[in-house]
């Protein structure tokens, strides 16, 4: 029977192969390690990570579940599983569920890591908590965890970026810019730093700086930041009309009595009208009293003041005019949900987020 040194050698070899970008070799060594020690949490963790690196996502999800059965309180495994759910497995349809799962795992990991003297691991877990909260639209909660992560690991660009994103979401623009400039000093070629600096400059009214930063991000990462759809106001109005024509008849009937307006970007007063503030990246906004606040029980007879569509945010979201029309329709239905008194969680449950 192989001794512990042989198992350690296999674990080291699997970890090194992953680090060097050789996931097939990593999986082979991890499989050997699991064969020798089926209950070894590090072996099970490395096997799951190798499967994820090979893009075998269903197998990786099962492998992480199996590892978590054995290592429920292992902070390194919990960090790896949280990262998998947050950054690898999530998609448009399951993103919220995955972010909630990642948050649960990262919080468990943070509790377990308190027993260890491992600041890097603590920073990883705090970052993952913050990133999950950001994805869930809870930037105010995210910020505390990201600030803790940044104090522990002040030179990590990924942490600074996520911290700046939370500040941007809260319309704390000067603070967001300061954090981003720290990140830029660490890595001047990070496309996300330039992109986020461009968005901050746009909100601050510096059009030239915004254009320069956003163009730099597109040059550095054209796949991540394609050229946005850019329509004249007249062409955008035509896209809104096309979107309206595709909506279900009951929604169209309702919207025919609603003032639909278009603005380039959200106004500060609209964002700060909620606590915490609304995201500057919102695609649309319902202005008016929800149906539940109306006297009548007939939702079709009482209309909101208006639904506002934000042209620049919508254009940035879409890669073609067709995608833009589709997203305008989704946004309109989303705002109808707000009129009917649904909050963001209820909209998500009904597939209207």
C-alpha positions in Angstrom: 0.0 0.0 0.0 1.5 3.4 -1.0 2.6 5.6 1.9 1.7 9.2 2.7 4.8 10.4 0.8 3.5 8.9 -2.4 0.1 10.5 -1.9 1.8 13.9 -1.2 3.8 13.6 -4.4 0.7 12.9 -6.4 -1.1 15.9 -4.9 1.9 18.2 -5.5 2.1 16.9 -9.1 -1.6 17.6 -9.7 -1.4 21.1 -8.2 1.7 21.9 -10.3 0.0 20.7 -13.5 -3.0 22.9 -12.8 -0.7 25.9 -12.1 1.1 25.2 -15.4 -2.1 25.0 -17.5 -2.0 21.2 -18.0 -5.4 20.1 -16.8 -5.3 16.7 -18.4 -2.1 15.9 -16.5 -3.6 17.3 -13.3 -6.7 15.1 -13.7 -4.6 12.0 -14.2 -2.5 12.6 -11.1 -5.6 13.6 -9.1 -7.4 10.4 -10.2 -4.4 8.4 -9.0 -4.5 10.2 -5.7 -8.2 9.6 -5.2 -7.6 5.9 -6.1 -5.0 5.7 -3.3 -7.0 7.8 -0.8 -10.7 8.0 -1.7 -11.5 10.1 1.4 -8.7 12.6 0.8 -10.2 16.1 0.6 -7.2 17.7 -1.2 -7.3 14.9 -3.8 -11.1 15.3 -4.3 -10.6 19.0 -4.6 -7.9 18.8 -7.1 -9.9 16.4 -9.2 -12.8 18.8 -9.2 -10.6 21.7 -10.2 -9.0 19.8 -13.0 -12.4 18.8 -14.4 -13.5 22.5 -14.3 -10.3 23.5 -16.1 -11.1 20.9 -18.8 -14.6 22.6 -19.2 -16.2 19.3 -18.1 -18.6 21.4 -16.0 -21.2 18.8 -15.1 -18.5 16.4 -14.0 -16.8 19.1 -12.1 -20.0 20.1 -10.3 -20.5 16.5 -9.2 -16.9 16.3 -8.1 -17.2 19.4 -6.0 -20.3 18.0 -4.4 -18.5 14.8 -3.6 -15.5 16.7 -2.2 -17.8 18.8 0.0 -19.4 15.7 1.5 -15.9 14.8 2.8 -14.6 18.3 3.5 -17.6 20.3 4.6 -15.5 22.7 6.7 -12.3 22.7 4.6 -11.7 26.4 3.8 -9.6 25.9 0.7 -12.2 23.5 -0.8 -15.0 26.0 0.1 -13.1 28.8 -1.6 -12.5 26.6 -4.7 -16.2 25.6 -4.8 -17.4 29.1 -4.3 -15.2 30.4 -7.2 -16.5 27.5 -9.4 -20.1 28.5 -8.8 -19.5 32.2 -9.1 -17.0 32.5 -12.0 -17.2 29.2 -13.9 -20.6 27.6 -13.7 -22.9 30.7 -13.7 -24.8 31.6 -16.8 -27.7 34.0 -17.5 -30.4 31.4 -16.5 -28.8 30.3 -13.3 -26.6 33.2 -12.4 -28.5 34.2 -9.3 -28.8 30.7 -7.9 -25.1 30.2 -8.4 -24.2 33.5 -6.8 -26.3 32.6 -3.8 -24.6 29.2 -3.6 -21.2 30.8 -3.9 -22.1 33.2 -1.1 -23.1 30.4 1.2 -19.9 28.5 0.5 -17.6 31.5 0.9 -19.3 32.4 4.2 -18.7 28.9 5.5 -15.1 29.1 4.3 -14.6 32.4 6.1 -15.8 31.0 9.3 -13.6 27.9 9.0 -10.6 30.0 8.0 -10.7 32.0 11.2 -9.0 29.0 12.9 -6.0 29.3 10.5 -3.2 31.8 10.2 -3.6 32.2 6.4 -4.2 35.8 5.3 -4.2 35.0 1.6 -6.9 32.4 2.0 -8.9 34.8 4.2 -8.6 37.5 1.5 -9.7 35.0 -1.1 -12.9 34.1 0.8 -13.7 37.7 1.7 -13.3 38.6 -2.0 -15.6 35.8 -3.1 -18.2 36.9 -0.5 -18.1 40.4 -1.8 -18.1 39.4 -5.5 -21.2 37.1 -4.9 -23.0 40.0 -3.1 -22.1 42.3 -5.9 -23.7 39.9 -8.4 -26.8 39.7 -6.2 -27.1 43.5 -6.4 -26.2 43.9 -2.7 -23.3 46.3 -3.2 -23.7 47.9 0.2 -23.1 44.5 1.9 -20.4 43.6 -0.6 -18.3 46.7 0.2 -17.5 45.7 3.8 -16.2 42.3 2.7 -14.2 43.7 -0.2 -12.7 46.4 2.0 -11.5 43.7 4.4 -10.1 41.7 1.5 -8.2 44.8 0.2 -6.8 45.5 3.6 -5.4 42.0 3.8 -4.2 41.9 0.1 -3.7 45.5 -1.0 -1.9 44.6 -4.2 -4.5 42.3 -5.8 -6.1 43.9 -8.8 -9.1 41.6 -8.8 -10.0 42.7 -5.3 -9.6 46.4 -6.1 -11.7 46.0 -9.2 -14.5 44.4 -7.3 -14.3 47.0 -4.5 -14.4 49.8 -7.1 -17.4 48.1 -8.8 -19.3 48.1 -5.5 -18.5 51.8 -4.9 -19.6 52.6 -8.5 -22.9 50.7 -7.9 -23.4 52.9 -4.8 -22.7 56.1 -6.9 -19.6 56.8 -4.7 -17.7 57.8 -7.8 -14.8 59.7 -6.4 -13.9 56.7 -4.2 -14.4 54.3 -7.0 -12.0 56.3 -9.2 -9.4 56.4 -6.4 -9.5 52.6 -6.0 -9.3 52.1 -9.8 -6.3 54.3 -10.1 -4.6 52.2 -7.4 -5.4 49.1 -9.5 -4.1 50.8 -12.7 -0.8 51.5 -10.9 -0.5 47.8 -10.4 -1.5 46.7 -13.9 -1.8 49.4 -16.6 -3.0 46.9 -19.2 -5.9 45.4 -17.3 -8.9 46.0 -19.6 -11.5 45.9 -16.8 -9.7 48.7 -15.0 -9.9 50.9 -18.1 -13.5 49.9 -18.7 -14.6 50.7 -15.2 -12.6 54.0 -15.2 -14.5 54.9 -18.4 -17.9 54.2 -16.8 -16.9 56.4 -13.8 -15.8 59.2 -16.1 -19.1 58.9 -18.0 -21.1 59.3 -14.8 -18.9 62.3 -13.8 -19.6 64.0 -17.1 -16.1 63.7 -18.6 -17.0 62.5 -22.1 -13.5 62.6 -23.5 -11.9 60.6 -20.6 -14.8 58.1 -20.8 -14.3 57.6 -24.6 -10.6 57.2 -24.2 -10.8 54.7 -21.4 -13.6 52.6 -23.0 -11.7 52.6 -26.3 -8.6 51.3 -24.5 -10.6 48.5 -22.9 -11.9 47.5 -26.3 -8.4 47.5 -27.8 -7.0 45.4 -24.9 -10.0 42.9 -24.9 -12.1 43.1 -28.0 -14.0 39.9 -27.2 -14.9 41.2 -23.7 -15.7 44.7 -24.8 -17.1 44.8 -28.4 -18.0 48.0 -30.1 -21.4 49.0 -28.7 -24.4 49.5 -30.8 -24.7 53.2 -31.4 -28.0 54.6 -32.8 -29.3 58.0 -33.4 -32.2 59.0 -31.2 -34.6 58.5 -34.1 -33.2 55.0 -34.8 -33.4 54.1 -31.1 -37.1 55.3 -31.0 -37.7 52.9 -34.0 -36.0 50.1 -32.1 -38.4 50.8 -29.2 -41.4 50.6 -31.5 -40.1 47.3 -32.9 -39.7 45.9 -29.4 -43.2 47.0 -28.5 -44.7 45.1 -31.5 -43.1 41.9 -30.2 -44.5 42.0 -26.7 -47.5 39.9 -25.6 -50.9 41.6 -26.3 -51.8 42.2 -22.6 -48.5 43.9 -22.0 -48.8 45.9 -25.2 -52.3 47.0 -24.2 -51.0 48.2 -20.9 -48.0 50.0 -22.3 -50.1 51.7 -25.0 -51.3 54.0 -22.2 -47.9 54.6 -20.6 -45.5 57.4 -21.4 -42.3 55.7 -22.5 -39.4 58.1 -22.5 -35.7 57.7 -23.5 -32.7 59.3 -21.7 -29.0 58.7 -22.3 -28.2 57.8 -18.7 -29.9 57.7 -15.3 -30.1 60.9 -13.4 -28.4 61.1 -10.0 -31.7 61.9 -8.3 -33.3 58.8 -9.7 -30.4 56.6 -8.5 -30.3 58.1 -5.0 -34.1 57.9 -4.6 -33.6 54.4 -3.2 -31.6 53.2 -0.3 -29.2 51.7 -1.2 -29.0 53.6 -4.5 -30.0 52.1 -7.8 -27.2 50.9 -10.0 -25.9 53.4 -12.6 -26.1 50.5 -15.1 -29.8 50.1 -14.9 -31.5 49.7 -18.3 -34.8 51.2 -17.4 -36.8 52.8 -14.6 -40.4 52.8 -13.5 -41.5 56.2 -12.2 -44.9 56.2 -10.4 -46.9 54.4 -7.8 -47.1 50.6 -7.9 -50.5 49.1 -8.5 -50.7 47.9 -4.8 -50.6 51.6 -3.8 -53.6 52.5 -6.1 -57.2 52.7 -4.9 -58.6 50.6 -7.7 -58.1 46.8 -7.9 -57.9 47.0 -11.7 -54.2 47.2 -12.7 -55.1 48.1 -16.3 -57.0 51.2 -15.4 -54.2 53.0 -13.4 -51.0 53.8 -15.2 -47.5 54.7 -13.9 -46.2 58.2 -14.7 -43.6 56.8 -17.1 -41.2 54.1 -17.9 -37.7 55.5 -18.8 -35.3 53.6 -21.0 -31.6 54.5 -20.8 -30.2 54.4 -24.3 -26.4 54.3 -23.6 -26.8 51.5 -21.0 -29.0 49.5 -23.3 -26.6 50.0 -26.3 -23.7 48.9 -24.2 -25.6 45.7 -23.2 -26.3 44.6 -26.7 -24.0 43.5 -29.5 -26.5 44.1 -32.4 -29.6 45.9 -33.2 -31.6 42.7 -32.9 -30.2 42.1 -29.4 -31.0 45.7 -28.5 -34.6 45.3 -29.6 -34.9 42.1 -27.5 -33.4 43.7 -24.4 -35.7 46.8 -24.7 -38.6 44.4 -24.6 -37.2 42.5 -21.6 -36.7 45.9 -19.9 -40.2 47.1 -20.6 -41.7 43.9 -19.2 -39.4 44.2 -16.1 -40.7 47.7 -15.4 -44.3 46.5 -15.9 -43.5 44.1 -13.1 -42.5 47.0 -10.8 -45.8 48.7 -11.6 -47.6 45.6 -10.4 -45.7 45.9 -7.1 -43.1 43.1 -7.6 -39.7 43.5 -6.1 -36.4 42.3 -7.7 -36.6 38.9 -6.0 -40.2 38.4 -7.2 -39.3 39.5 -10.7 -36.5 36.9 -10.8 -38.8 34.2 -9.5 -41.1 34.9 -12.4 -38.3 35.1 -15.0 -38.8 38.9 -15.4 -35.4 40.1 -14.1 
